[in-house]
């Protein structure tokens, strides 16, 4: 691109100066506040609720139980037409008769202040009848295990088999066969800004305005319209600054639906913002898995077969509207990655548990499939006595065999894993690292080197959710116009939760329009603007950016046609440079964009022949493919202290191919952030429950997130192969760092422990778990 490759994000200076506008900053006239009584039990029958004392407290406006909202809104019920084997019960905004997880909202208090609402919650008296809690996915399907939803008759959310054929015969076709068990820790996203929502309902006109910290304004509008029986055109959702989402803010939560229902019932604005402790009890959890997997391979790199059983522990409900089965399904699809896999059988089961519902989190399922694949690849390389990097070189799908569809159903049009691997090996100085590792082992120090290849399914197309009957938009629309001042105004349907997407879009528009970046204004996050799918699955720049590029291209053509008429010159002989109409040949300026726009807006009578071309263009883009496929390779260097079990991260590398790199700083920021979240999952983060379903890690004192001082230096290399079928060639990068980081750490851990006859089998890899692995050796 012709302009500066890495300008800072548009909003950075404003946010650093404290001038951001988050949902928690919104104050409306007559605004009330809601607080929730949450279940102290993982599973309990609600025998009675006495709210009289709460109603009498100062400042209380209304106290609600499930019955009070039943006539205001319908329950949430996740149904996927293309996944009929997904079984899902309805979920009400407030628990009816039975509470099914520690933290489920049971009653709500609306008061004039937040403090008054929280004080009144303490005055609500509930008579509970504790019920057996289901907390272990391994035993969730046993006949003697209690039922989370007795009306279902089982605890099964999904039981699906991918792949086919005689897997035993295929497994026998390799030279070696390895089998391993894997345990993945339940964790959550912990965005800096908790979930927050302000809902204003105007009963005279029947209009609802929602201010929300969300990734998907249009999805929220659709859900509230259907569940609250309000015409969609009478709902406006506004999403201003967002302090992180990571997938957690894709969903509709029961407390948010209750807040909207209360605003509708009371006819006044109602505000809810989760306390940090509430967030651990209510924000979507993710990635609780037990996996057993086998891989058969030969020295030429052929993977004869993979056979895997994936057991995913969901929560009490299938989260609305996208469901809680995505982790298991996508982990199954990406299992085997881009390796030459001949056959596979993957059984994916999802169990309902009396825990916080699970949902989307950065990478959805990819880190599970990647870690299982990469650890098995390492084990096969060891069994074949081949260096793990060399074995990967031999095992990737070769260009002549592409496009192909893997046995698990993943369509691979092309990939660049081999170039990424070579870039990584060069950046790591891999041979020197291996030599240093051998030298230090002789001194009693145990370094581990891990390499993990990953693929990232980005920019989901219309078949991903639309075919399932879930109203999640795969398209984005952009509107670009030339203001009378000569500035370019762009409105898009995506949102920005900190990635810098709007800066990238501005760069694309500025490049097409021939104006300085400072002359482009981008707006997003408002359902009054263009329709779009929001921010998820690394789709912002790849889909919304493509739409903006197309709209800018159309507007440029219209501007040049108008300029040609005014200047009596063929439009093909003109261009736009530095906000001016110029001659294509010698670059001579002919007139400024501001002058042209002023004529078009205010002096139309001077236009020749009465022409009045619109100085605005709107275009939409929806991928025709199910996904764009990005890829890369990560490397990890760590050291394990044999005496204490403490792991020290020494360095981390990534070579990534996200297509065209529009802004290097944004791409590397996304990779760094994603890698840190992946490293945090591998070494620290864990939502811990006791056997009664009580969440024990309900604060930042108990739930460990990585600190800057814990993180290694991260180096990034870029391989760029543009996405086919698009004008800008962007694939997406938002989840790449997270997808491969845990796998690279896992491989490095086992590499360090292998001379001691030990290996790790369950994340997080804490010091006690490492010592336990050493004791088992």
QUISULFEN-V980576 format. One record per residue. RES is the residue in three letters. PHI is phi as a letter, one per 40 degrees, with the letter a starting at -180 (none if undefined). PSI is psi as a letter, one per 20 degrees, with the letter a starting at -180 (none if undefined). Layout:
RES&PHI&PSI / RES&PHI&PSI
This chain:
UNK&none&q / UNK&c&h / UNK&c&r / UNK&d&p / UNK&c&h / UNK&b&m / UNK&c&q / UNK&c&q / UNK&d&q / UNK&d&g / UNK&c&i / UNK&d&g / UNK&c&g / UNK&c&g / UNK&c&g / UNK&c&h / UNK&c&i / UNK&g&k / UNK&b&j / UNK&c&q / UNK&b&n / UNK&c&r / UNK&d&h / UNK&c&i / UNK&c&i / UNK&c&p / UNK&b&p / UNK&b&q / UNK&d&p / UNK&g&k / UNK&c&p / UNK&b&r / UNK&b&q / UNK&b&q / UNK&b&q / UNK&b&p / UNK&c&p / UNK&b&q / UNK&c&p / UNK&c&i / UNK&b&q / UNK&c&h / UNK&a&o / UNK&a&q / UNK&c&p / UNK&c&o / UNK&c&g / UNK&a&q / UNK&b&p / UNK&b&o / UNK&b&j / UNK&c&g / UNK&c&h / UNK&c&g / UNK&c&h / UNK&c&i / UNK&c&q / UNK&d&p / UNK&g&i / UNK&c&p / UNK&c&g / UNK&a&q / UNK&b&p / UNK&b&q / UNK&b&a / UNK&d&h / UNK&c&h / UNK&c&h / UNK&b&i / UNK&d&h / UNK&c&i / UNK&c&h / UNK&a&q / UNK&c&q / UNK&c&r / UNK&c&p / UNK&a&o / UNK&c&o / UNK&b&p / UNK&b&o / UNK&c&h / UNK&c&i / UNK&b&m / UNK&c&i / UNK&c&i / UNK&c&o / UNK&b&p / UNK&a&p / UNK&c&q / UNK&c&q / UNK&b&p / UNK&c&q / UNK&c&h / UNK&b&q / UNK&d&p / UNK&b&o / UNK&g&g / UNK&b&p / UNK&c&p / UNK&b&j / UNK&a&q / UNK&c&o / UNK&h&i / UNK&c&p / UNK&c&p / UNK&b&h / UNK&a&q / UNK&b&q / UNK&b&p / UNK&b&p / UNK&a&r / UNK&c&h / UNK&b&q / UNK&c&g / UNK&c&g / UNK&c&h / UNK&c&g / UNK&c&h / UNK&c&g / UNK&c&h / UNK&d&h / UNK&c&h / UNK&c&i / UNK&c&p / UNK&b&p / UNK&b&p / UNK&c&o / UNK&b&q / UNK&b&n / UNK&d&q / UNK&b&q / UNK&d&p / UNK&c&p / UNK&c&o / UNK&b&i / UNK&b&o / UNK&c&h / UNK&c&h / UNK&b&j / UNK&c&h / UNK&c&j / UNK&c&q / UNK&c&h / UNK&c&i / UNK&c&q / UNK&c&r / UNK&b&p / UNK&c&g / UNK&b&n / UNK&d&h / UNK&c&h / UNK&c&h / UNK&g&j / UNK&a&r / UNK&b&k / UNK&c&p / UNK&c&h / UNK&a&q / UNK&a&o / UNK&b&q / UNK&b&p / UNK&b&q / UNK&g&r / UNK&a&r / UNK&g&r / UNK&c&n / UNK&c&h / UNK&c&g / UNK&c&g / UNK&c&g / UNK&c&h / UNK&c&i / UNK&c&i / UNK&c&r / UNK&c&h / UNK&b&q / UNK&b&p / UNK&b&q / UNK&b&p / UNK&a&q / UNK&b&q / UNK&b&p / UNK&b&p / UNK&b&p / UNK&c&p / UNK&c&p / UNK&a&a / UNK&a&r / UNK&c&h / UNK&f&l / UNK&c&q / UNK&d&g / UNK&c&o / UNK&c&r / UNK&c&p / UNK&a&q / UNK&a&p / UNK&b&p / UNK&b&p / UNK&b&o / UNK&b&p / UNK&b&o / UNK&c&h / UNK&c&g / UNK&c&i / UNK&g&k / UNK&b&q / UNK&b&p / UNK&b&p / UNK&b&p / UNK&b&p / UNK&a&q / UNK&c&n / UNK&a&q / UNK&c&i / UNK&a&m / UNK&d&g / UNK&c&h / UNK&c&g / UNK&d&g / UNK&d&g / UNK&c&g / UNK&c&g / UNK&c&h / UNK&c&g / UNK&c&g / UNK&c&h / UNK&b&j / UNK&f&l / UNK&b&p / UNK&d&p / UNK&d&h / UNK&c&i / UNK&c&j / UNK&b&p / UNK&b&p / UNK&b&p / UNK&b&p / UNK&b&o / UNK&c&c / UNK&c&p / UNK&b&p / UNK&c&l / UNK&g&q / UNK&b&g / UNK&f&j / UNK&h&h / UNK&c&h / UNK&c&k / UNK&c&h / UNK&c&r / UNK&b&o / UNK&c&q / UNK&c&h / UNK&c&h / UNK&c&g / UNK&c&g / UNK&c&h / UNK&c&g / UNK&c&g / UNK&c&h / UNK&c&h / UNK&c&g / UNK&c&g / UNK&c&h / UNK&c&i / UNK&g&k / UNK&a&r / UNK&c&q / UNK&b&p / UNK&b&p / UNK&b&p / UNK&b&p / UNK&c&p / UNK&c&r / UNK&d&g / UNK&c&h / UNK&c&h / UNK&c&g / UNK&c&h / UNK&c&i / UNK&b&h / UNK&c&q / UNK&d&p / UNK&c&r / UNK&a&r / UNK&g&k / UNK&c&o / UNK&b&q / UNK&b&p / UNK&b&p / UNK&b&p / UNK&a&q / UNK&b&q / UNK&b&p / UNK&b&p / UNK&a&r / UNK&b&r / UNK&c&h / UNK&c&i / UNK&g&i / UNK&c&p / UNK&c&o / UNK&c&g / UNK&a&q / UNK&b&p / UNK&b&o / UNK&a&q / UNK&b&o / UNK&b&p / UNK&b&o / UNK&b&p / UNK&c&o / UNK&c&a / UNK&b&b / UNK&c&h / UNK&b&r / UNK&c&o / UNK&d&q / UNK&b&q / UNK&c&i / UNK&c&i / UNK&g&r / UNK&b&j / UNK&b&i / UNK&c&h / UNK&d&g / UNK&c&g / UNK&c&g / UNK&c&h / UNK&d&h / UNK&c&g / UNK&c&g / UNK&c&i / UNK&c&p / UNK&g&i / UNK&f&c / UNK&b&k / UNK&c&q / UNK&c&n / UNK&c&p / UNK&c&h / UNK&a&q / UNK&a&q / UNK&b&o / UNK&b&p / UNK&b&p / UNK&b&o / UNK&b&q / UNK&b&p / UNK&b&p / UNK&c&p / UNK&b&r / UNK&c&m / UNK&a&r / UNK&d&p / UNK&d&q / UNK&c&q / UNK&a&b / UNK&c&p / UNK&a&q / UNK&d&o / UNK&h&i / UNK&e&n / UNK&g&h / UNK&d&g / UNK&c&h / UNK&c&g / UNK&c&h / UNK&c&g / UNK&c&g / UNK&c&g / UNK&c&g / UNK&c&h / UNK&c&g / UNK&c&h / UNK&c&g / UNK&c&g / UNK&c&h / UNK&c&g / UNK&c&g / UNK&c&g / UNK&c&h / UNK&c&i / UNK&f&l / UNK&b&p / UNK&d&p / UNK&c&h / UNK&c&g / UNK&c&h / UNK&c&h / UNK&c&g / UNK&d&g / UNK&c&h / UNK&c&i / UNK&c&q / UNK&d&p / UNK&c&q / UNK&d&h / UNK&c&i / UNK&c&j / UNK&b&q / UNK&c&q / UNK&a&r / UNK&b&p / UNK&c&r / UNK&d&h / UNK&c&i / UNK&g&j / UNK&c&p / UNK&c&p / UNK&b&o / UNK&c&g / UNK&a&r / UNK&a&r / UNK&b&k / UNK&c&h / UNK&c&g / UNK&c&h / UNK&c&g / UNK&c&g / UNK&c&h / UNK&c&h / UNK&c&g / UNK&d&g / UNK&c&g / UNK&c&h / UNK&c&h / UNK&f&l / UNK&d&g / UNK&c&g / UNK&c&h / UNK&c&g / UNK&c&h / UNK&c&g / UNK&c&h / UNK&c&g / UNK&c&g / UNK&c&g / UNK&c&h / UNK&c&h / UNK&c&h / UNK&c&j / UNK&g&j / UNK&b&q / UNK&b&n / UNK&c&q / UNK&b&p / UNK&b&p / UNK&b&p / UNK&b&p / UNK&b&p / UNK&c&q / UNK&a&q / UNK&b&q / UNK&b&o / UNK&c&o / UNK&b&r / UNK&f&m / UNK&d&p / UNK&c&a / UNK&c&h / UNK&c&i / UNK&c&g / UNK&b&h / UNK&d&h / UNK&c&i / UNK&c&i / UNK&g&j / UNK&c&p / UNK&c&m / UNK&b&p / UNK&c&p / UNK&c&i / UNK&c&r / UNK&b&q / UNK&b&q / UNK&b&q / UNK&b&p / UNK&b&p / UNK&b&q / UNK&c&o / UNK&c&r / UNK&d&h / UNK&c&i / UNK&g&i / UNK&c&q / UNK&b&p / UNK&b&p / UNK&b&p / UNK&b&p / UNK&b&r / UNK&c&i / UNK&c&r / UNK&b&r / UNK&b&o / UNK&b&k / UNK&h&i / UNK&c&h / UNK&g&j / UNK&d&g / UNK&c&h / UNK&c&g / UNK&c&g / UNK&c&g / UNK&c&g / UNK&c&g / UNK&c&g / UNK&c&g / UNK&c&h / UNK&c&g / UNK&c&g / UNK&c&i / UNK&g&k / UNK&b&q / UNK&c&q / UNK&d&h / UNK&c&i / UNK&c&j / UNK&b&p / UNK&b&p / UNK&b&p / UNK&b&q / UNK&a&r / UNK&g&k / UNK&a&p / UNK&c&i / UNK&c&i / UNK&c&a / UNK&c&q / UNK&c&q / UNK&a&r / UNK&c&i / UNK&g&b / UNK&b&o / UNK&a&q / UNK&f&l / UNK&f&l / UNK&b&i / UNK&d&g / UNK&c&h / UNK&c&h / UNK&b&g / UNK&c&h / UNK&c&h / UNK&c&g / UNK&c&g / UNK&c&h / UNK&c&g / UNK&c&g / UNK&c&g / UNK&c&h / UNK&c&g / UNK&c&g / UNK&c&g / UNK&d&g / UNK&c&g / UNK&c&h / UNK&c&g / UNK&c&h / UNK&c&g / UNK&c&g / UNK&c&g / UNK&c&g / UNK&c&g / UNK&c&h / UNK&c&j / UNK&f&l / UNK&b&q / UNK&c&p / UNK&d&h / UNK&c&i / UNK&c&j / UNK&b&q / UNK&a&a / UNK&b&p / UNK&a&p / UNK&f&l / UNK&g&k / UNK&b&q / UNK&c&p / UNK&b&r / UNK&c&p / UNK&c&h / UNK&c&g / UNK&b&i / UNK&g&j / UNK&c&p / UNK&c&p / UNK&b&g / UNK&a&q / UNK&c&q / UNK&c&h / UNK&c&g / UNK&c&g / UNK&c&g / UNK&c&h / UNK&c&g / UNK&c&g / UNK&c&h / UNK&c&h / UNK&b&i / UNK&b&l / UNK&c&h / UNK&c&i / UNK&c&i / UNK&c&p / UNK&c&p / UNK&g&j / UNK&g&j / UNK&c&q / UNK&a&m / UNK&c&p / UNK&c&p / UNK&c&l / UNK&a&q / UNK&a&q / UNK&b&p / UNK&b&q / UNK&b&q / UNK&a&p / UNK&b&p / UNK&c&p / UNK&c&h / UNK&c&q / UNK&d&h / UNK&a&q / UNK&c&q / UNK&b&o / UNK&c&r / UNK&a&r / UNK&i&a / UNK&b&p / UNK&b&q / UNK&b&q / UNK&b&p / UNK&b&p / UNK&a&r / UNK&b&p / UNK&b&p / UNK&c&o / UNK&c&h / UNK&c&h / UNK&b&i / UNK&g&j / UNK&c&p / UNK&b&p / UNK&b&p / UNK&c&p / UNK&c&g / UNK&a&q / UNK&a&q / UNK&b&q / UNK&a&p / UNK&b&o / UNK&b&q / UNK&b&o / UNK&b&k / UNK&g&b / UNK&c&p / UNK&c&o / UNK&c&g / UNK&a&o / UNK&d&g / UNK&c&g / UNK&c&g / UNK&c&g / UNK&c&h / UNK&c&g / UNK&c&g / UNK&c&g / UNK&c&g / UNK&c&g / UNK&c&h / UNK&c&g / UNK&c&g / UNK&c&h / UNK&c&h / UNK&c&h / UNK&c&g / UNK&c&h / UNK&c&h / UNK&b&h / UNK&b&g / UNK&c&p / UNK&a&o / UNK&c&o / UNK&c&p / UNK&b&q / UNK&c&a / UNK&c&i / UNK&c&j / UNK&g&j / UNK&c&p / UNK&c&o / UNK&c&i / UNK&b&m / UNK&c&j / UNK&a&r / UNK&c&i / UNK&c&h / UNK&b&h / UNK&b&o / UNK&c&o / UNK&b&q / UNK&c&q / UNK&c&q / UNK&d&h / UNK&c&i / UNK&c&i / UNK&c&q / UNK&c&r / UNK&c&p / UNK&b&p / UNK&b&q / UNK&b&p / UNK&b&q / UNK&b&p / UNK&b&p / UNK&b&o / UNK&b&o / UNK&c&q / UNK&c&p / UNK&c&q / UNK&g&j / UNK&b&r / UNK&c&h / UNK&c&i / UNK&g&j / UNK&c&p / UNK&b&g / UNK&h&q / UNK&a&i / UNK&c&h / UNK&b&i / UNK&d&g / UNK&c&g / UNK&c&h / UNK&d&g / UNK&c&i / UNK&c&g / UNK&c&h / UNK&c&g / UNK&c&g / UNK&c&g / UNK&d&g / UNK&c&h / UNK&c&h / UNK&d&g / UNK&c&h / UNK&c&h / UNK&c&h / UNK&c&i / UNK&d&g / UNK&c&i / UNK&c&j / UNK&g&k / UNK&b&r / UNK&a&q / UNK&b&q / UNK&b&i / UNK&a&p / UNK&c&q / UNK&c&q / UNK&c&m / UNK&c&r / UNK&d&g / UNK&c&h / UNK&c&h / UNK&c&g / UNK&c&h / UNK&c&h / UNK&c&h / UNK&c&h / UNK&c&h / UNK&c&h / UNK&c&none
